[in-house]
């Protein structure tokens, strides 16, 4: 399983499961290890490194291409 998929599973569980939220509040690092996240990913979560987390989530997936198209599209002029 790729690191991005593991991180997605962790974030989804953290958002939807009250028991995961409680365990995360008690010991965040142990809960992330429970989802088999790497040390560098855990460190990025703890630091709040958005750029690193975004890179992990989008590396090797179709989301990267789609997001790139959406972000870099110029606003079109309206026709009169």
SVG drawing of the C-alpha trace seen along z (x, -y; Angstrom):
<svg xmlns="http://www.w3.org/2000/svg" viewBox="-23 -43 34 45">
<polyline fill="none" stroke="black" stroke-width="0.4" points="0.0,0.0 1.4,-3.4 2.1,-6.0 -0.5,-8.4 -3.2,-5.7 -2.2,-5.1 -2.4,-8.8 -5.8,-9.1 -7.1,-6.2 -5.7,-7.7 -7.2,-11.2 -10.6,-9.7 -10.7,-7.6 -9.6,-10.6 -12.4,-12.6 -15.2,-10.0 -14.4,-7.8 -14.8,-9.1 -12.7,-6.3 -9.8,-7.2 -10.2,-10.8 -10.0,-9.8 -6.9,-7.6 -5.3,-10.4 -5.9,-12.9 -4.2,-10.7 -1.2,-9.7 -1.0,-11.0 2.2,-9.3 1.0,-5.8 -2.3,-6.2 -0.4,-7.2 1.9,-4.2 -1.2,-2.1 -2.0,-3.1 1.6,-2.1 2.6,-5.7 6.3,-6.3 8.4,-8.4 8.7,-11.2 4.9,-11.3 4.3,-11.3 6.9,-14.2 5.1,-16.1 1.8,-15.7 3.2,-16.8 4.9,-19.9 1.8,-20.7 3.9,-20.8 1.2,-21.2 3.5,-21.1 5.0,-17.8 1.5,-16.3 0.1,-17.5 3.1,-16.0 2.5,-12.6 -1.2,-12.7 -0.8,-13.5 2.4,-11.6 1.6,-9.0 -2.1,-9.6 -4.4,-11.2 -5.3,-13.9 -2.0,-15.7 -2.8,-16.2 -6.4,-17.2 -5.5,-19.7 -2.7,-21.1 -5.3,-21.8 -7.7,-23.4 -5.1,-25.6 -3.4,-26.9 -6.4,-27.7 -6.7,-31.4 -9.9,-33.2 -11.7,-33.6 -13.0,-36.9 -16.8,-37.1 -18.2,-37.8 -20.1,-41.0"/>
</svg>
